[in-house]
Amino acid sequence: MGKRTTKKTKRTPPLSAERLRSGWSGPAGTRIHLARPGDAAAADALMTTTGDEVRIIPVLREAIENGTAGSAILAGLGAGAEKFHNAAARSFSEHGLGGEALSTVCLVLVATDEHDQAVGVLTATAPGTLIQMATTNGYTPQKATALSVFVAKLHGIAVAEHARRQGIAAAMLKRAWQVYQQLGYFLLYGSYEADRDHLRAFYTRCGYTVYAPGEGFSLERIALPFGLHAGPGECMFTRWRPNH
Ligand SMILES: CC(C)(COP(=O)(O)OP(=O)(O)OC[C@H]1O[C@@H](n2cnc3c(N)ncnc32)[C@H](O)[C@@H]1OP(=O)(O)O)[C@@H](O)C(=O)NCCC(=O)NCCS
C-alpha cells in the first residue's frame, strides 16, 4: 500500500493591528497601510476625484488627524471579532452614536509611493443609509448602529492619475476585505454614478457583484426585512462573506 499523503492547507496568519499600521507592499513600489495623521490632506485631495464634492467625511478626517480613526478595528485585529465588538460598543457608549463613535469602525487605507506620498486612498465607513433604514423599520438607534460592526460601506476609492492601471486600487480593496473578513463582517457594499462605466469592470474584476443602474439588493441573508436600493443614476455593488 502506498504512503498516505495528507494535504496540508496553507494557513494565513491572522492580521495584527501592527500589520495594518505598518502596511503591506503594494504594486509599483507602493505601501498600503492605515492612514496616518500626515496622510489626511493628500488622501482627502485624492477623494475629490471619486465624484462631485466627495470628500473624506469631516469627522473622519479629524479622527485620522488625531489618530483615533479605526481604533475599534485596531483593537479587534489579532484579538478576534468579540474584542472588536466590545471595543466598538465601548466607543458607542462613550461618544454617543454620532460620527465620532462611528469613526472608530471606519477604515481608511492609503497607498504611498517611494517618496511616502499618498497615491491611493480607500475609505470604508459605517453604513449610514442602512442604519437610517433600520431605524425607520423600528430598530432602536442602538440596534441600528450596531449594524456597523457587520456591514461596511465603501465610501470611496481613488488612485492618482499617474499611478493608475498598476493594480493599486485592487490591492487596497483586497486588504480592506481581509480586514473586514477577519472582524467577522458579512457585507461590504457601495455605489457609483452609473455613467462611470469603467467602474463595472473594476469592481467585477475585484470580485464584487455589480447591479444594473437603479437596482438594489435584499438583506434577507442577514435577517433584515428590507433591502438597499440605488438611486436612478447609480449602480450598487456588493461582496458578501462566503455562505451568507
Ligand atoms: C477606479 C480607480 C480607483 C481604479 O484604480 P486603479 O489602481 O487604476 O485600478 P487597478 O489597476 O487596480 O485595476 C484593476 C482592474 O480593474 C479594471 N479597471 C480599472 N480601471 C479601469 C478602466 N479605466 N477601464 C476598464 N477597466 C478598468 C481592470 O480590469 C484592471 O485590471 P487590468 O489593468 O489588469 O486590466 C481609478 O481609475 C480612479 O481613481 N478613478 C477616479 C476615482 C473613481 O472613479 N473612483 C471610484 C468611485 S468611488
The ligand as a MOL file (V3000), in Angstrom:
LIG
                    3D

  0  0  0     0  0            999 V3000
M  V30 BEGIN CTAB
M  V30 COUNTS 48 50 0 0 0
M  V30 BEGIN ATOM
M  V30 1 C -11.2900 53.3980 -10.4040 0
M  V30 2 C -9.8510 53.5340 -9.9260 0
M  V30 3 C -9.8430 53.6830 -8.4200 0
M  V30 4 C -9.0730 52.2760 -10.3550 0
M  V30 5 O -7.7390 52.3990 -9.8380 0
M  V30 6 P -6.5090 51.5750 -10.4680 0
M  V30 7 O -5.4400 51.4910 -9.4620 0
M  V30 8 O -6.1810 52.1590 -11.7790 0
M  V30 9 O -7.2010 50.1550 -10.6920 0
M  V30 10 P -6.4240 48.7580 -10.8440 0
M  V30 11 O -5.1510 48.9730 -11.5840 0
M  V30 12 O -6.3440 48.1240 -9.5240 0
M  V30 13 O -7.4590 47.9690 -11.7670 0
M  V30 14 C -7.8070 46.6210 -11.5440 0
M  V30 15 C -8.6530 46.1510 -12.7190 0
M  V30 16 O -9.8700 46.9130 -12.7860 0
M  V30 17 C -10.2110 47.1530 -14.1630 0
M  V30 18 N -10.0910 48.5860 -14.4730 0
M  V30 19 C -9.5180 49.5430 -13.7190 0
M  V30 20 N -9.6230 50.7420 -14.3210 0
M  V30 21 C -10.2690 50.5270 -15.4840 0
M  V30 22 C -10.6710 51.3760 -16.5590 0
M  V30 23 N -10.4270 52.7000 -16.5490 0
M  V30 24 N -11.3230 50.8230 -17.6000 0
M  V30 25 C -11.6010 49.4920 -17.6350 0
M  V30 26 N -11.2360 48.6340 -16.6400 0
M  V30 27 C -10.5850 49.1540 -15.5890 0
M  V30 28 C -9.1980 46.3620 -14.9810 0
M  V30 29 O -9.7170 45.0520 -15.1700 0
M  V30 30 C -7.9890 46.3460 -14.0670 0
M  V30 31 O -7.1110 45.2800 -14.3100 0
M  V30 32 P -6.0760 45.3580 -15.5730 0
M  V30 33 O -5.4170 46.7050 -15.5090 0
M  V30 34 O -5.1530 44.2110 -15.2920 0
M  V30 35 O -6.9180 45.1890 -16.7960 0
M  V30 36 C -9.1560 54.7590 -10.6060 0
M  V30 37 O -9.4180 54.7260 -12.0050 0
M  V30 38 C -9.6430 56.1140 -10.0810 0
M  V30 39 O -9.1050 56.6250 -9.1080 0
M  V30 40 N -10.6730 56.6980 -10.7100 0
M  V30 41 C -11.1960 58.0100 -10.2470 0
M  V30 42 C -11.9670 57.8810 -8.9650 0
M  V30 43 C -13.1460 56.9130 -9.0660 0
M  V30 44 O -13.8960 56.9160 -10.0390 0
M  V30 45 N -13.3090 56.0890 -8.0350 0
M  V30 46 C -14.3640 55.0890 -7.9460 0
M  V30 47 C -15.6180 55.6440 -7.4280 0
M  V30 48 S -15.6930 55.5560 -5.6820 0
M  V30 END ATOM
M  V30 BEGIN BOND
M  V30 1 1 1 2
M  V30 2 1 2 3
M  V30 3 1 2 4
M  V30 4 1 2 36
M  V30 5 1 4 5
M  V30 6 1 5 6
M  V30 7 2 6 7
M  V30 8 1 6 8
M  V30 9 1 6 9
M  V30 10 1 9 10
M  V30 11 2 10 11
M  V30 12 1 10 12
M  V30 13 1 10 13
M  V30 14 1 13 14
M  V30 15 1 14 15
M  V30 16 1 15 16
M  V30 17 1 15 30
M  V30 18 1 16 17
M  V30 19 1 17 18
M  V30 20 1 17 28
M  V30 21 1 18 19
M  V30 22 1 18 27
M  V30 23 2 19 20
M  V30 24 1 20 21
M  V30 25 1 21 22
M  V30 26 2 21 27
M  V30 27 1 22 23
M  V30 28 2 22 24
M  V30 29 1 24 25
M  V30 30 2 25 26
M  V30 31 1 26 27
M  V30 32 1 28 29
M  V30 33 1 28 30
M  V30 34 1 30 31
M  V30 35 1 31 32
M  V30 36 2 32 33
M  V30 37 1 32 34
M  V30 38 1 32 35
M  V30 39 1 36 37
M  V30 40 1 36 38
M  V30 41 2 38 39
M  V30 42 1 38 40
M  V30 43 1 40 41
M  V30 44 1 41 42
M  V30 45 1 42 43
M  V30 46 2 43 44
M  V30 47 1 43 45
M  V30 48 1 45 46
M  V30 49 1 46 47
M  V30 50 1 47 48
M  V30 END BOND
M  V30 END CTAB
M  END
